[in-house]
Amino acid sequence: MTGSTDDIGRGIAVGSTRGSNPENPQNLDGFDYGRESILLGSPPTPIIDVHSHLRGREATDIQRDVMDLMGIDSIWTMTQLDQLDPVEEVLGDRVRFIATANFRDPDRHHAFGEGYINDLEQFRARGARLAKFWAAPGGIDYGDEVGSPGLLKLDSPERIAGMEAAVDLGMGIMVHVADPDTWFRHRYRDHQRYGTKLQQYEPMRRLMERFTVPWLAAHMGGWPENLEFLDQLLQSHSNLHLDTSATKWMVRELSRQPRAELVDFLDRWQGRILFGSDNVVSNDHLGTSGEGTIAEKATDPTTAFDLYASRYWALRSMFETELDIESPIQDPDRRIEMLLDSGIPDIQAHIADSEIPRARLRGLGLDSRQLCWLYSRAASEFHEKLEALH
């Protein structure tokens, strides 16, 4: 369905429980996301979410309820081996697994070297057809902690050995290679250490030519801010596909793109752009265990529901409707943008969260044909390519 501003806007205004709720960063306007899902209506095709991180039986129960409400038929997840059973017990044949390294292993050389190669065989036995290689610039800091700053680079010996093993097992390759432009102005501004954003793609290009299996690059390839670059990347590498995951990032940056240019881009690369949310689902969100940034995002079943539902609501609203509103999800990168644009080093000490401009969510109003490709057909065809591998 393609919602108009009048129809969807009217639903949000009078059909929801609304009110300022700054203590819940996933629902700043106090939406009743269950109600909003009804107002949004069913998607024109059941949605396949190709990018998530699920663990914990109880939290996955909540995620399943959210999927039912938001029209998500099935989901692909990067889940640790010891959590595959609990997740599968909840979701059954609605879940597919993506192989991922064990970031919790204290022996990082083993975790991303021989350990990952051994894990790949177990993932493959559970039906996984994709192997994930996280190679964001921040991986330099992660490796530096154990004296190997290059450990997680996409073209390190350990990662190449992992790709060789994955390809031998008949698997495709999934990558995360870059982060928001804002981070390269702030967190990664030392280009001698981290490289420029453009440089992140040099090893990826070489490896896509070496390993000709299907590739899936997360988060619109890591550069939703630059459709022209993505266009060139997709033209040059016919085995490359992108997903729309990282909801806050996608809403913020895709909403800034001229609508006609973005719709044209999605049409031109129909079949190679897959829907993904990047939902991180964990029992740490239920207030019974855990600490740190994951646990801070939700503290009980109600806020966990809002966390998971908000991502689907925001993405579907951006793709299906013609809304032009403030995003109901707090976006920390807006604070960084304000800091950088102000030029005042200590501005963070003088502004409250409520004073930070929110990201806008601008709807594309895609038609049913476009939505069917984005929501399910592209993922189905991608999976067929993976199944065709030996």
C-alpha positions, -999 to 999 in steps of 0.1 A, spaced: 0 0 0 10 36 -6 -2 58 22 -10 94 15 -1 122 39 -38 127 47 -45 91 55 -14 82 75 -10 116 90 -46 115 102 -40 81 118 -9 93 137 -27 125 149 -59 110 162 -55 72 163 -24 69 185 -16 74 221 8 103 218 27 126 242 62 137 248 82 107 262 119 118 263 127 89 287 121 64 260 145 72 231 128 47 209 95 64 211 99 101 218 63 109 208 47 81 228 33 62 198 12 31 203 32 11 177 6 -17 178 -21 9 168 3 24 143 8 -9 126 -29 -12 120 -31 23 106 -2 16 84 -19 -15 71 -5 -47 56 25 -43 32 18 -54 -4 39 -85 2 51 -102 33 85 -87 42 118 -105 45 142 -88 69 177 -98 58 197 -81 86 191 -86 123 209 -98 155 186 -121 176 194 -138 209 175 -148 240 142 -168 239 122 -142 258 133 -112 237 128 -132 205 92 -139 217 87 -101 217 104 -98 183 81 -124 169 50 -105 181 65 -73 165 70 -92 132 34 -104 132 22 -68 137 45 -52 112 41 -77 83 75 -93 87 72 -128 74 107 -141 79 141 -128 92 178 -135 87 199 -131 118 235 -130 129 232 -151 160 259 -168 180 261 -206 178 250 -211 214 218 -191 208 207 -207 176 184 -232 193 165 -207 215 159 -184 185 148 -213 162 125 -227 189 106 -194 188 106 -186 151 108 -220 135 111 -219 97 107 -181 98 144 -177 106 176 -181 86 210 -178 102 240 -158 90 274 -170 102 291 -145 125 323 -145 144 323 -148 182 331 -113 195 328 -125 231 358 -149 227 387 -134 247 411 -149 223 405 -126 194 431 -141 171 413 -174 174 378 -159 172 385 -143 138 410 -169 125 408 -206 130 379 -204 154 357 -187 128 367 -212 101 356 -240 125 324 -221 134 315 -217 97 311 -255 93 286 -255 122 267 -226 108 266 -242 74 252 -274 90 224 -252 104 215 -239 70 235 -207 69 243 -195 34 260 -162 42 292 -155 62 295 -121 78 328 -102 79 326 -70 100 353 -46 89 343 -11 101 371 13 107 365 9 145 379 -26 141 413 -11 142 407 -1 179 393 -36 186 424 -53 172 448 -28 187 437 -39 221 453 -73 215 483 -59 196 469 -65 161 453 -33 147 449 -50 113 432 -81 126 397 -71 114 407 -55 82 388 -70 53 419 -81 35 439 -93 66 452 -129 62 427 -141 88 397 -127 70 408 -139 35 413 -174 50 377 -171 64 364 -161 30 381 -190 13 366 -214 38 331 -198 33 333 -201 -4 345 -237 -2 314 -244 19 291 -229 -7 284 -196 11 281 -160 1 298 -131 18 282 -103 39 303 -73 49 301 -41 69 328 -18 56 320 18 65 301 40 89 283 73 86 300 103 71 295 120 105 318 95 121 345 102 96 343 138 106 345 130 143 353 95 155 376 86 125 390 120 118 425 107 121 427 95 85 463 83 90 450 57 114 416 48 100 418 59 63 393 80 45 358 67 38 366 61 1 397 40 11 374 16 30 362 3 -3 395 -5 -19 400 -40 -3 363 -47 -8 365 -41 -46 395 -64 -49 379 -92 -29 346 -90 -48 366 -97 -80 385 -125 -63 355 -141 -47 327 -140 -73 300 -154 -50 271 -131 -41 280 -103 -17 257 -84 6 270 -50 18 251 -39 50 237 -4 56 233 5 19 269 -5 14 279 19 42 273 51 21 236 61 19 249 97 19 264 91 -16 240 75 -41 264 84 -70 292 63 -54 268 34 -48 256 36 -83 292 32 -96 299 4 -71 269 -16 -83 277 -10 -119 313 -23 -114 305 -54 -94 275 -75 -106 278 -98 -76 271 -70 -51 238 -64 -33 229 -39 -6 206 -39 24 187 -10 40 196 -19 76 206 6 104 172 23 107 183 56 123 211 60 98 189 52 68 160 74 80 183 103 86 203 101 54 179 87 28 153 113 39 179 140 29 182 126 -6 160 143 -33 130 120 -36 132 116 -74 169 106 -73 164 81 -46 133 65 -62 153 64 -95 182 47 -78 159 20 -62 143 14 -96 176 12 -114 189 -14 -89 157 -33 -84 165 -68 -73 199 -58 -57 185 -37 -28 172 -58 0 151 -48 30 169 -50 64 163 -35 98 194 -43 119 172 -50 149 193 -61 179 171 -83 200 185 -94 234 173 -105 268 195 -77 281 166 -54 271 142 -70 296 158 -56 327 168 -89 342 205 -90 331 231 -71 312 246 -37 312 261 -12 288 248 3 256 227 -28 246 208 -29 279 203 9 279 182 8 248 153 -9 266 147 -19 302 115 -40 302 92 -59 278 73 -27 270 103 -6 260 118 -37 242 86 -39 221 89 -2 213 126 -6 204 119 -35 179 87 -21 165 100 15 160 125 3 134 100 -15 113 75 14 116 101 40 106 114 20 76 79 11 64 67 47 68 97 60 49 92 36 20 54 34 18 40 67 29 44 104 20 49 115 56 72 144 64 77 143 102 103 143 129 116 107 135 102 93 168 136 76 174 164 95 192 194 97 169 227 103 187 244 113 155 223 144 154 241 156 185 275 150 168 263 169 138 253 198 160 287 197 177 306 197 144 285 223 127 286 247 157 324 248 159 321 251 197 342 224 214 323 223 246 288 227 232 278 192 245 280 206 281 254 232 272 227 213 254 201 189 265 187 160 244 155 179 240 174 208 223 189 186 196 170 188 163 155 155 154 162 137 122 134 140 97 115 111 82 104 119 47 83 93 29 90 80 -6 55 67 -13 68 38 -34 42 19 -55 33 -17 -50 57 -30 -76 86 -12 -61 77 -23 -26 74 -60 -36 109 -60 -50 124 -42 -20 104 -62 6 107 -97 -6 115 -105 -43 151 -92 -41 158 -113 -10 142 -143 -26 162 -140 -57 194 -134 -37 187 -165 -16 182 -185 -49 217 -174 -60 231 -186 -27 213 -219 -30 229 -224 -65 264 -223 -50 280 -258 -47 
